Amino acid sequence: MKRFKLIVPVLFILLLLTSDSVLGEDIIDDFFFDGCSSIAPEGPSYDPNLWCECCLIHDISYWKGGSWKQRRNADKELGECVAEKTGNKALGFLFYSGVRAGGSPYVNTPYRWGYGWKFGRGYKKLTDVQKQEANMLLERWYLENPDACVD
């Protein structure tokens, strides 16, 4: 019986130490932008940053994460942006299809949906406090990277 009385508090402490809030699931990492990932360029050779801005806006959404619907909308907006910048609907659809296929939050990649958070967050809307924190980090990133999509 004495062992049982000792085991319960120890298990409780271990549970607390391994909970997501203690491990930092609710803290978003600094934003980073790798262009249009390593898979695609930011534009054709004659205009190497043609759709870079489309990828930047998309990466911001992916960094923040959120609901399944928010991801679908971000992917749709990427495809539309690339199509508009290039006048090529097929290329826009290719970008859309690529991110739909490869951006799942359930695969631990550096470009997954919600990559700013600890892996395992899945589809989860941000709280107001998390949105404010993300916006502050983005403001700082923009100040430090004013020419992110400029040659």
Beta strands, then each sheet from edge to edge (+ up, - down):
end
